Amino acid sequence: MSVKSALQGGDGKGGKLFRLAYFIPAIVFGVIAGYLLWGLDPDRDPREIPSVMIDKPVPEFELAPIEGMKGPGLAAADLRNGQVTLVNFFASWCVPCRVEHPILIELVERDGVRLVGINYKNEPEEARAWLAELGNPYAQIGADTSGRAGIEWGVYGLPETFVIDKQGRIRYRHVGPIDARVMEREIRPRLRELGE
């Protein structure tokens, strides 16, 4: 028996394959509709990007300071010092980094948060000029000129900010600039919870 005759019901089984062919478009439509409805869910934040690094120790890295700046660089050991720490990946060429910078300065000055920075793929003179212009809220800065540390952390766009607990585990990741809403709803509550 040919496929054509089976689809037309010529197999003596009442055309089961023919009837099944009617349901395939409905199944495909259902899958697509479900995916679209999931995307429209008002409780889902499309900017929230899951990270496999959450609740894992910070990756091993050791970065020199920005060339020409005084102070230490940054290493993984600096994040396992019994303090809750905010790690901020930034660069002078990153426009959203400039937008969030005043909020980071306020967080350090007002709340006394330990903030460290990783200057990502930036020319040293440009990074120094940027910090001189906008202010330097960072307790330590490591220069990731090659981008290797960023890869280890799973960074793919700037700015990215991580909340690190007292044991050096990544507890939260924020992709994009931190604004007042993110600070009040996401960052400060986590810092308070981990600081207790």
C-alpha positions as CSV (number, residue, x, y, z in Angstrom):
1,M,0.0,0.0,0.0
2,S,1.3,3.4,-0.9
3,V,1.6,6.3,1.5
4,K,-0.9,8.2,-0.5
5,S,-3.6,5.5,-0.1
6,A,-2.8,5.2,3.6
7,L,-3.3,8.9,4.1
8,Q,-6.6,8.7,2.2
9,G,-7.8,5.9,4.4
10,G,-7.3,3.1,2.0
11,D,-5.6,0.9,4.6
12,G,-8.8,-0.5,6.0
13,K,-8.2,1.2,9.4
14,G,-10.4,4.1,8.8
15,G,-7.7,6.5,7.7
16,K,-6.0,6.9,11.1
17,L,-2.9,8.5,9.5
18,F,-5.2,10.9,7.5
19,R,-6.9,12.0,10.7
20,L,-3.6,12.4,12.5
21,A,-2.3,14.7,9.8
22,Y,-5.1,17.2,10.8
23,F,-3.7,17.4,14.4
24,I,-0.1,18.2,13.5
25,P,-0.8,21.9,12.6
26,A,-2.8,22.2,15.9
27,I,0.1,20.8,17.9
28,V,2.6,23.1,16.2
29,F,0.3,26.1,16.8
30,G,0.0,25.1,20.5
31,V,3.7,25.0,21.0
32,I,4.3,28.4,19.3
33,A,1.4,30.0,21.2
34,G,2.7,28.6,24.5
35,Y,6.2,30.0,23.8
36,L,4.7,33.5,22.9
37,L,2.5,33.5,26.0
38,W,5.6,32.7,28.2
39,G,7.3,35.7,26.6
40,L,4.4,37.9,27.4
41,D,4.3,36.8,31.1
42,P,4.2,40.1,33.1
43,D,6.1,38.5,36.0
44,R,9.0,37.6,33.8
45,D,11.9,40.1,33.4
46,P,13.3,39.7,29.9
47,R,16.6,41.3,31.1
48,E,17.1,38.6,33.8
49,I,19.6,36.3,32.4
50,P,20.3,33.1,34.4
51,S,23.8,32.4,35.4
52,V,25.4,29.0,36.1
53,M,27.7,30.9,38.5
54,I,25.1,31.7,41.1
55,D,25.9,30.1,44.5
56,K,29.3,29.0,43.1
57,P,32.7,30.3,44.2
58,V,34.1,33.2,42.2
59,P,36.4,32.0,39.5
60,E,40.1,32.0,40.1
61,F,41.8,35.1,38.7
62,E,44.5,37.5,39.5
63,L,44.6,40.9,37.8
64,A,47.2,43.7,38.1
65,P,46.0,47.2,38.8
66,I,45.3,49.6,36.0
67,E,48.7,50.7,34.7
68,G,49.7,54.0,36.2
69,M,47.3,53.9,39.1
70,K,48.3,53.4,42.7
71,G,46.7,50.6,44.8
72,P,46.4,46.9,44.5
73,G,45.0,44.9,41.6
74,L,42.3,42.3,42.3
75,A,42.3,38.6,42.8
76,A,39.8,35.9,43.7
77,A,41.4,35.7,47.2
78,D,40.4,39.3,47.8
79,L,36.7,38.2,47.5
80,R,37.0,35.5,50.2
81,N,37.8,37.9,53.0
82,G,34.7,37.7,55.1
83,Q,33.1,40.8,53.6
84,V,30.1,41.1,51.3
85,T,31.4,42.7,48.1
86,L,30.0,44.1,45.0
87,V,32.1,43.3,41.9
88,N,31.4,45.7,38.9
89,F,32.8,45.1,35.4
90,F,33.2,48.5,33.7
91,A,35.0,50.3,30.9
92,S,35.5,53.9,29.8
93,W,34.0,53.1,26.4
94,C,30.8,51.7,28.0
95,V,28.1,54.4,27.9
96,P,25.7,52.5,30.4
97,C,28.7,52.3,32.8
98,R,28.8,56.1,32.8
99,V,25.0,56.2,33.6
100,E,25.3,53.8,36.6
101,H,28.5,55.3,38.0
102,P,26.8,58.0,40.2
103,I,24.6,55.3,41.8
104,L,27.7,53.2,42.6
105,I,29.4,56.2,44.2
106,E,26.3,56.9,46.3
107,L,26.1,53.2,47.4
108,V,29.7,53.4,48.6
109,E,29.3,56.8,50.3
110,R,25.9,56.3,51.8
111,D,25.9,52.6,52.7
112,G,29.6,51.9,53.1
113,V,29.4,48.9,50.7
114,R,32.7,47.3,49.6
115,L,32.8,47.8,45.9
116,V,35.6,46.5,43.7
117,G,36.0,46.9,39.9
118,I,37.2,45.0,37.0
119,N,38.2,47.3,34.2
120,Y,37.3,45.3,31.1
121,K,39.3,45.6,27.8
122,N,40.2,49.2,28.4
123,E,43.3,51.2,27.5
124,P,44.9,52.3,30.8
125,E,45.1,56.0,30.0
126,E,41.4,56.0,29.1
127,A,40.4,54.2,32.3
128,R,42.5,56.6,34.4
129,A,40.9,59.6,32.7
130,W,37.4,58.2,33.1
131,L,37.9,57.6,36.9
132,A,39.5,61.0,37.3
133,E,36.5,62.6,35.7
134,L,33.7,60.6,37.3
135,G,35.3,59.6,40.6
136,N,36.7,56.4,41.9
137,P,34.4,54.5,44.3
138,Y,36.3,51.2,44.0
139,A,38.3,49.8,46.9
140,Q,40.4,47.8,44.4
141,I,40.5,47.6,40.6
142,G,41.9,44.9,38.5
143,A,42.7,45.5,34.8
144,D,41.3,42.7,32.6
145,T,43.0,43.9,29.4
146,S,42.7,40.5,27.6
147,G,39.1,39.9,28.7
148,R,40.0,36.5,30.2
149,A,38.6,37.2,33.6
150,G,35.4,38.4,32.0
151,I,35.1,35.1,30.2
152,E,35.7,33.2,33.5
153,W,32.9,35.2,35.1
154,G,30.5,34.7,32.1
155,V,30.5,38.4,31.2
156,Y,29.2,39.1,27.7
157,G,28.2,42.8,28.0
158,L,29.0,45.8,30.2
159,P,28.2,46.8,32.8
160,E,27.7,43.6,34.8
161,T,27.6,43.6,38.6
162,F,27.9,40.6,41.0
163,V,27.0,40.4,44.7
164,I,29.6,38.2,46.4
165,D,29.0,36.7,49.9
166,K,31.5,36.6,52.8
167,Q,32.8,33.2,51.7
168,G,33.4,34.4,48.1
169,R,30.4,32.8,46.4
170,I,28.4,34.6,43.7
171,R,25.0,35.2,45.0
172,Y,23.5,37.6,42.4
173,R,24.3,38.9,39.0
174,H,22.9,42.0,37.3
175,V,23.4,42.6,33.6
176,G,23.1,46.2,32.4
177,P,23.3,49.5,34.3
178,I,22.1,49.6,37.8
179,D,19.4,52.3,38.3
180,A,17.6,53.4,41.4
181,R,14.8,50.7,41.0
182,V,17.3,47.9,40.6
183,M,19.3,49.2,43.6
184,E,16.3,49.3,45.9
185,R,14.6,46.1,44.7
186,E,17.6,43.8,44.0
187,I,21.0,45.0,45.2
188,R,20.3,46.6,48.6
189,P,18.1,43.8,49.9
190,R,20.7,41.2,49.0
191,L,23.5,43.2,50.5
192,R,21.5,43.5,53.8
193,E,20.6,39.8,53.8
194,L,24.2,38.7,53.3
195,G,25.6,41.2,55.7
196,E,23.7,39.9,58.6
